[in-house]
Structures are given as structure tokens and as C-alpha cells.
Amino acid sequence: MAVLFIIPALIFVTLFMYYPIVQTFIYSFFSLHRTADWLNAQFVGLQNYIAVMKSEAFRGAFGFTLYYTVMTVAFELAIGLGMAIATFSVHPRLRGILRAVLVVPWAIPPIVSAMLWRWLFHADAGIFGYLLMATGLVSRPPAFLTDPTLAVHSIIVASVWKNASMMGILLLAGLASIPQDIYDAAKVDGARTWFRFRRVTLPLLLPTILVTVLFRSLWALRMFEESYGLTGGGPGTTTDTLSTFAYKYFFTYARFGVGSAYAMVIFLMVVMVAIVYVNRVKGNLRFKE
């Protein structure tokens, strides 16, 4: 009976997840240019992987991907935790409204969110440039999406705005699981707000924080929509991520072998980060038998 219930899910996962991974893995060992017929293509072994590793563009994309991951996860955790705690600090009648507002940025499709921010950052029609000029801080609108430094941090700002709400939702669930009796006992003992947060909230919320950071980090390492929608990887290749490079090699250059190698590098990197992270934090997690 258990096997019968598992079979539908297993078929779905195999068809839409495992099969593409295996197919991509096979493609990465062949020279495929404008064709996906690997049976009749030249076998090149690890040459595609070597080409990827030697590429200066790969090193730039790898560096930007890591910088983006660290910055976004750090800010999203801080902002998400603040938003989650804020929903417990207001009148009960306002909590539903705040939690509904919390969901809105996360509910917007990523590519739609990226296009909205693209207009906000637009040098001629964007509201940010207009506000900076209206306040006299700048004499002309900044080139948010064409200046390399501004483009990198514009993508980070847009990502934090969208994904901090997701962090807040997950942390909200963790906060809701903390018994109120513990807080009441801490208040009776004279513990102030900061002490309760540091000694009660954080330790009990740590398992949720660790799992949330893990999932968000893995998602950030595979980031595609924000970079593609905001800058298209520009200026030049400054804001290209590993995912956008894989996309370009597949659908722009039609070099399926090299594109598959990029995709497998991303896959292996995500798997290694997940293994290392889980091994380091599993001591802080408790699962029911």
C-alpha cells in the first residue's frame, strides 16, 4: 500500500527532475553546437568543464553569485526576522493585515518583480532618480542599471525586497511555535525585552533560522530572474550569474555541451553547499522519531 501511494510522486519527480539532470549530465560530455543529438556528436570528456573553469567570465559570474548570496541572505534574514517579530508586537486586529502585506512581495512572480524594479531604477523614467534629483542629492539621475557597481547593488536591493518577506513568513511560523508561557516566566523574573529576545527567542528560533537560511542560500546560488529581468547580465557580464551563463549558452549561443557543463557546475555547487551546511547544523536540529 505504501509503495502504491509513493509511485505517482516518484513518476512525477523522475520525469520532471531526475531525467533532465541525467540528460544534462550526458550532454556536458559532448560537443553539441546547434544540435542536441548527442548519439552522433563528438565525445569530448571533461573538455567542456575545463573550458568553463578556464573562462574568465565564469570566475566573474562565480564571484558575483557568491557576493549576491551572502549579501541578500544576510539582509533578508535581518529584515525578515524584524518583520516577523513586528507582527507579534501589534494589536491582534492588525496582525492579519500585516501578515497579508508581508506575503505580497513574495507572491509576485520573480520576473514580474524584476521588470517592476527595472522601471523604478530607469535612469530617465525611474522614480528613484527623480526623488534623488528632487531632493538635491544628485544633479542627474544615477545610472543604476548601467554602472557596474550600482547594477550589482540594484539587483541585491530588488532581491531583498522580494525575498525578505519569504524569510519573514518562515520565521513567523517558528515564532508561533514558541510557547507563550516561557515569555511570561521571563517577564515575571524581570527579564527586559532585549534579554528575552537574546535568551529566549533566538535559541528557540535557531532551528527555524538554520533551515530558512539553508533554503534561501540554495535558492540564491541558483538566482536567475532578477539578473535576467533587471540587467540581462550587464553591463557587459558584471551581473551575470552561473544560471544566466548557462541560459545564454543554451538559448543564445546554442552550445548545449558547454551550457550543460555550466548547469552541472551549479548543481554540484548547490549539492556540496547543502551537504556541508546540513552536516554542520544538524546538531542544532531536533526531529521527532
C-alpha positions in Angstrom: 0.0 0.0 0.0 2.8 2.4 0.9 4.5 1.7 -2.5 1.3 2.4 -4.4 1.0 5.8 -2.7 4.6 6.6 -3.5 4.6 5.6 -7.2 2.7 8.7 -8.5 5.0 11.1 -6.8 8.1 9.1 -7.9 7.0 9.1 -11.5 6.5 12.9 -11.4 9.8 13.6 -9.7 11.7 11.2 -12.1 10.1 12.7 -15.2 10.5 16.3 -14.4 13.6 16.4 -12.1 15.9 13.4 -12.3 15.5 12.8 -16.1 16.6 16.4 -17.0 19.5 16.2 -14.6 20.7 12.9 -16.2 20.2 14.3 -19.7 22.2 17.5 -18.8 24.9 15.4 -17.3 25.2 13.4 -20.5 25.2 16.5 -22.7 28.1 18.0 -20.7 30.5 15.4 -22.1 29.8 16.0 -25.8 30.5 18.7 -28.3 27.0 19.9 -29.1 26.6 23.1 -31.2 23.2 23.8 -32.6 22.2 20.2 -32.0 21.1 18.0 -29.1 21.8 14.7 -30.9 24.5 13.5 -28.6 24.4 10.0 -30.0 26.0 11.3 -33.2 28.1 14.0 -31.6 31.8 14.0 -30.7 32.6 12.8 -27.2 35.0 15.4 -25.5 35.1 14.1 -22.0 35.9 16.8 -19.5 36.8 19.4 -22.1 33.6 21.4 -21.6 34.2 21.5 -17.8 37.8 22.6 -18.4 36.6 25.3 -20.8 34.2 26.5 -18.1 36.8 26.6 -15.3 39.3 28.5 -17.5 36.8 31.1 -18.5 37.3 34.5 -17.0 33.6 35.1 -17.4 32.9 32.0 -15.3 35.1 33.4 -12.5 33.3 36.7 -12.6 29.9 35.1 -12.6 31.0 32.8 -9.7 32.3 35.8 -7.7 29.1 37.8 -8.3 26.9 34.8 -7.4 28.7 34.3 -4.1 28.6 38.0 -3.2 24.9 38.2 -4.1 24.2 35.1 -2.0 26.0 36.4 1.1 24.5 39.9 0.9 21.0 39.0 0.2 20.7 36.2 2.7 22.2 38.4 5.5 19.9 41.4 4.8 16.8 39.2 4.2 17.4 37.3 7.5 17.6 40.6 9.5 14.7 42.2 7.8 12.5 39.1 7.7 13.1 38.5 11.4 12.2 42.1 12.2 9.0 41.8 10.2 8.1 38.5 11.8 8.6 39.9 15.3 6.7 43.1 14.4 3.6 41.1 13.7 3.6 39.8 17.2 4.1 43.3 18.7 1.0 45.0 17.4 -2.7 44.8 18.3 -4.2 41.4 17.4 -6.6 43.1 14.9 -3.6 44.4 12.9 -1.7 41.2 12.8 -3.8 39.8 9.9 -3.3 42.9 7.9 0.5 43.0 8.5 0.8 39.3 7.6 -1.2 39.8 4.4 1.1 42.7 3.5 4.1 40.5 4.3 3.0 38.0 1.6 2.5 40.4 -1.2 6.2 40.9 -2.4 6.8 37.1 -2.3 3.6 36.4 -4.2 4.7 38.5 -7.2 6.3 36.3 -9.9 10.1 36.9 -9.9 10.4 38.1 -13.5 7.4 40.5 -13.0 9.1 41.8 -9.8 12.4 42.3 -11.8 10.6 44.2 -14.5 8.9 46.5 -12.0 12.2 47.3 -10.4 13.7 47.9 -13.8 11.3 50.7 -14.3 11.9 52.1 -10.8 15.7 52.1 -11.5 15.3 53.5 -15.0 17.7 56.5 -15.5 15.1 58.6 -17.4 11.7 57.5 -16.1 12.5 55.9 -12.8 11.1 57.2 -9.5 14.4 56.7 -7.6 16.4 59.0 -9.9 13.6 61.6 -9.8 13.5 61.6 -6.0 17.3 61.9 -5.7 17.2 64.9 -8.1 14.2 66.5 -6.4 15.9 66.4 -3.0 19.1 67.9 -4.5 21.3 64.9 -3.7 22.3 64.5 -7.3 22.4 66.7 -10.4 21.4 64.0 -12.8 19.8 60.6 -12.4 22.2 57.8 -11.4 22.8 55.1 -14.0 21.5 52.3 -11.7 21.5 49.6 -14.3 24.4 50.6 -16.5 27.0 51.4 -13.9 28.7 48.2 -12.8 28.7 48.9 -9.0 25.2 50.3 -9.0 23.9 47.5 -11.1 25.2 44.8 -8.7 23.6 46.5 -5.7 20.4 47.4 -7.5 19.9 43.6 -8.1 20.6 43.0 -4.4 18.1 45.6 -3.3 15.4 44.2 -5.6 16.0 40.7 -4.4 16.0 41.7 -0.7 12.7 43.5 -1.1 11.1 40.4 -2.7 12.6 37.6 -0.6 12.8 39.2 2.8 9.0 38.5 3.0 9.6 34.8 2.4 12.1 34.7 5.2 9.6 36.6 7.4 6.9 34.1 6.7 9.1 31.1 7.6 10.4 32.8 10.7 6.8 33.8 11.6 5.9 30.1 11.8 8.9 29.5 14.0 7.9 32.3 16.4 4.4 31.0 16.6 5.7 27.6 17.8 7.4 29.2 20.9 5.2 28.7 24.0 3.9 32.0 25.5 4.5 30.5 29.0 8.2 30.9 28.5 7.9 34.6 27.8 5.5 35.1 30.8 8.0 33.3 33.1 10.8 35.5 31.8 8.8 38.7 32.4 8.0 37.5 36.0 11.7 37.1 36.5 12.3 40.7 35.4 13.8 40.0 32.0 13.7 43.0 29.7 12.8 43.0 26.1 16.4 42.6 24.7 17.2 39.9 27.2 14.1 37.9 26.3 15.0 38.2 22.6 18.6 37.1 23.2 18.0 34.4 25.7 14.5 33.1 24.8 13.6 34.0 21.2 16.9 33.4 19.4 17.8 30.0 21.0 14.3 28.6 20.4 14.1 30.0 16.9 17.5 28.8 15.9 16.4 25.6 14.2 13.9 27.6 12.0 16.6 30.2 11.2 19.1 27.5 10.2 16.6 25.7 7.9 15.4 29.1 6.4 19.0 30.3 5.7 19.8 26.9 4.1 16.8 27.0 1.7 17.3 30.7 0.9 21.1 30.2 0.3 20.5 27.4 -2.1 17.9 29.5 -3.9 20.2 32.5 -4.1 23.0 30.4 -5.6 20.7 29.5 -8.5 19.4 33.1 -8.9 18.3 33.8 -12.5 15.2 36.0 -12.8 16.5 39.2 -11.0 19.7 39.3 -13.1 18.0 38.5 -16.3 15.0 40.8 -15.8 16.9 43.8 -14.4 20.1 44.0 -16.4 20.3 40.9 -18.7 23.6 40.2 -17.1 25.0 43.7 -18.0 26.7 46.0 -18.1 28.9 43.5 -20.0 28.9 40.4 -17.9 29.1 42.2 -14.5 25.8 40.9 -13.2 25.8 37.6 -14.9 25.3 34.6 -12.6 26.1 31.0 -13.2 22.5 30.4 -14.1 22.3 33.3 -16.7 25.5 32.0 -18.3 24.0 28.5 -18.6 20.9 30.0 -20.1 22.9 32.1 -22.6 24.9 29.1 -23.7 21.8 27.1 -24.2 19.4 29.5 -25.8 21.6 32.3 -27.3 24.8 30.5 -28.4 23.1 27.1 -28.9 26.2 25.4 -27.3 24.4 22.8 -25.4 27.5 20.9 -24.3 29.1 23.9 -22.6 25.8 25.1 -21.3 25.2 21.7 -19.7 28.6 21.9 -18.1 27.6 25.2 -16.6 24.4 23.7 -15.3 26.2 20.8 -13.8 28.6 23.1 -12.0 25.7 24.9 -10.5 24.1 21.6 -9.5 27.2 20.2 -7.9 27.9 23.5 -6.1 24.4 23.6 -4.6 24.6 19.9 -3.6 28.0 20.5 -1.8 26.8 23.6 0.0 23.7 21.6 1.2 25.8 18.7 2.4 28.3 20.9 4.3 25.6 23.1 5.7 23.4 20.2 6.9 26.3 18.4 8.5 27.3 21.5 10.4 23.8 22.4 11.6 22.2 19.1 12.1 23.3 19.1 15.8 21.0 22.1 16.4 18.0 20.4 14.8 15.6 18.1 16.5 13.3 15.7 14.7 10.5 13.6 16.1 11.0 9.9 15.8 
